[in-house]
Amino acid sequence: MGQYIVSLPPGYDPLTPYPLGFAFHGRGRTGPNCHDGDCAGFQTAMEADAVLVYMTSLGGDGWEGDGERELNVEFFQKVLDDLVAGACIDESRVFVAGTSSGAHFTNILGCRFGDRLLAIAPVAGYLPEKDNCLDKVAALVIHGFKDPHVPLSAGEEARDFWRARNGCSDTTVPTIPEVHAAAEATPESHSCAVYQGCEDGLPVHWCEHSEGGYDDSTHGWPLFGGQMIWDFVQSLP
């Protein structure tokens, strides 16, 4: 149906259930681009411990636009089903992440496949869908503090949706103003907040960064992203 890369851990054991992680590229890019560095750290942080997938979008050069969204949702479901059937996957530890258009798609999947996903990590994304969502997912939301392509407010809207859905309070440690000030004050840095009072197993974390990315703005997947996503997934019960 489409093209994708599957990365198996070295010494893959067909009798050992592995976490399964998907990383989705930005508009105009490909699965190999994501694997090779657009999705920084995803491969290097997780390749020894998880089955990883890098799909190339169908229907256009992104994931969520007109003529793209339903094709790519169907594509994702097919790849997920095929891997669960053909590899040794821990179905309780399936997670998705993406950047830009791939982050928008990640938010869509968090809504539509909450019954099959442990966690989502949209990086520089907005929230295309919020109605009739299935079940709930843990969420790590990452955004550049001065993103000219997907405004910070769009990331905040997605963050607040997952926070409310997971029963979190609006209290964070550290505070959101402290996180924003830290990211803004120091170039090539990041700062994160953890929402308090979330339902068990459904944390919501928010990270702002000032790393240079696409066209020298703060739009895109920062260098710390892959490791932070893996740390977040590993922290979940």
C-alpha positions in Angstrom: 0.0 0.0 0.0 2.9 2.4 0.7 6.6 2.6 1.6 8.0 2.3 5.1 11.1 1.3 6.9 11.1 -1.2 9.8 14.0 -1.2 12.2 14.4 -4.3 14.4 16.7 -4.4 17.4 20.0 -6.1 16.9 19.6 -9.7 18.1 15.9 -9.4 17.7 14.2 -12.3 19.6 10.9 -13.5 18.0 9.9 -14.7 21.5 10.4 -11.4 23.3 7.6 -8.7 23.0 9.1 -5.4 22.0 7.7 -1.8 22.2 6.6 -0.5 18.8 7.3 3.2 17.9 6.3 5.1 14.8 8.0 8.4 13.8 6.3 10.5 11.1 8.2 13.0 8.8 7.3 16.6 8.1 5.6 17.9 4.9 7.8 17.4 1.8 10.0 14.8 3.5 10.1 11.0 3.6 10.3 8.1 6.0 14.0 7.7 5.2 14.6 11.4 6.0 13.0 10.9 9.4 15.1 7.8 10.0 18.3 9.5 9.0 18.0 12.6 11.1 14.9 14.7 10.7 13.5 12.8 13.7 16.6 13.4 15.7 17.6 10.8 18.2 14.5 8.5 17.6 16.6 5.8 16.0 19.7 6.1 18.2 17.8 6.3 21.5 15.5 3.3 20.8 17.0 1.0 18.2 18.4 -1.5 20.7 15.1 -1.9 22.6 12.1 -1.3 20.3 10.8 -2.0 16.9 10.7 1.3 15.0 8.8 2.3 11.9 9.3 5.2 9.5 6.4 5.5 7.0 6.3 7.8 3.9 3.0 9.6 3.6 0.4 8.9 0.9 -1.9 11.1 -1.1 0.4 14.1 -1.1 3.6 15.3 0.6 2.1 15.4 4.1 -0.2 13.4 6.4 -3.3 15.4 7.4 -4.4 17.5 4.4 -7.2 17.1 1.9 -6.7 13.8 0.1 -4.1 12.7 2.6 -5.7 12.1 6.0 -7.9 9.1 5.4 -5.4 7.4 3.2 -2.7 7.8 5.8 -4.9 6.7 8.7 -5.7 3.5 6.7 -2.0 3.1 5.9 -1.1 3.4 9.6 -3.7 0.9 10.7 -2.5 -1.6 8.0 1.1 -1.3 9.0 0.2 -1.5 12.7 -1.9 -4.7 12.1 0.8 -6.3 9.9 3.5 -5.7 12.5 1.4 -7.0 15.4 0.7 -10.1 13.3 4.2 -10.6 11.9 6.6 -9.5 14.7 6.7 -10.0 18.4 5.1 -6.7 19.6 4.0 -5.7 23.1 0.6 -4.3 22.1 0.4 -2.4 25.4 3.5 -0.3 24.4 2.7 1.1 21.0 3.5 4.8 20.7 3.6 7.4 17.9 5.6 10.7 17.3 6.0 13.1 14.5 7.2 16.5 13.4 5.2 19.3 11.8 2.7 17.6 9.4 3.7 14.3 11.1 2.9 15.9 14.5 -0.6 17.0 13.3 -1.0 13.3 12.2 0.3 12.1 15.6 -2.5 14.2 17.3 -5.1 12.6 14.9 -3.9 9.1 15.8 -4.0 9.9 19.5 -7.7 10.7 19.1 -8.6 7.9 16.7 -6.4 5.1 18.1 -6.4 5.9 21.8 -7.5 2.3 22.4 -4.3 1.0 20.9 -1.7 3.6 21.8 0.2 4.0 25.0 1.6 7.5 24.2 1.9 10.2 21.6 4.6 12.8 21.1 3.7 15.6 18.7 6.6 17.9 17.9 5.6 21.3 16.4 2.0 20.2 15.7 -1.5 21.5 16.0 -4.7 19.6 16.9 -6.8 18.7 13.7 -9.4 16.5 15.5 -10.8 16.4 19.0 -14.3 14.9 18.6 -15.3 11.3 19.2 -11.9 10.2 20.4 -11.3 6.7 21.7 -9.9 6.0 25.1 -6.9 8.1 26.4 -3.2 8.3 25.8 -0.2 9.8 27.7 1.1 12.8 25.9 4.5 14.6 25.6 4.0 17.8 23.6 7.1 19.6 22.2 7.2 23.0 20.5 9.6 25.7 19.6 9.0 28.8 21.6 9.0 31.1 18.5 7.7 28.8 15.7 6.6 30.9 12.7 5.1 27.9 10.8 3.0 26.3 13.6 2.4 29.0 16.3 3.2 28.2 19.9 -0.5 28.8 20.6 -1.4 25.8 18.4 0.9 23.5 20.4 -0.6 24.9 23.6 -4.1 24.1 22.3 -3.1 20.5 21.7 -1.4 20.3 25.1 -4.4 21.6 26.9 -6.7 19.2 25.1 -4.7 16.2 26.2 -4.3 17.7 29.7 -8.1 18.1 30.1 -8.7 14.7 28.6 -6.4 13.0 31.0 -7.9 14.7 34.0 -4.8 16.8 34.9 -5.0 20.0 36.8 -3.6 23.2 35.3 -0.8 23.2 37.8 2.7 22.2 36.5 6.1 21.7 37.9 7.9 24.0 37.1 5.3 26.6 36.0 4.6 27.2 32.4 5.9 30.9 32.6 9.2 29.5 34.0 9.5 27.0 31.2 8.8 29.7 28.5 11.2 32.1 30.1 14.0 29.5 30.3 13.6 28.4 26.6 13.5 32.1 25.5 16.4 33.2 27.5 19.0 30.7 26.3 19.5 29.7 22.6 19.7 26.0 21.7 18.1 25.0 25.0 14.8 23.5 26.2 12.7 23.4 29.4 9.8 21.1 30.3 6.8 21.1 32.7 4.9 18.1 34.2 1.2 18.5 34.7 -0.1 17.5 38.1 -3.0 15.3 39.1 -3.3 13.4 35.9 -5.1 10.0 35.9 -2.8 7.1 36.6 -0.7 6.2 33.7 -1.8 9.2 31.7 0.8 11.9 32.3 1.0 15.1 30.1 4.4 16.8 29.7 5.0 20.1 27.9 8.5 21.1 26.5 9.5 24.3 24.9 12.8 24.7 23.0 14.9 27.3 21.3 16.8 25.0 19.0 17.3 26.1 15.4 15.4 23.9 13.0 13.6 24.2 9.6 14.7 27.4 7.8 16.7 28.5 10.8 13.5 29.0 12.9 12.6 27.0 16.0 10.2 24.9 13.9 11.0 21.2 13.8 12.3 18.3 15.8 15.0 19.3 18.3 18.1 17.3 18.9 16.9 16.2 22.4 13.6 14.9 21.0 14.2 11.3 20.4 15.8 10.6 23.8 13.1 12.6 25.6 10.4 10.7 23.9 12.0 7.4 24.8 12.5 8.4 28.4 8.8 9.4 28.5 7.7 6.1 27.1 9.9 4.1 29.5 8.5 6.0 32.5 5.0 4.8 31.7 3.6 1.8 33.5 
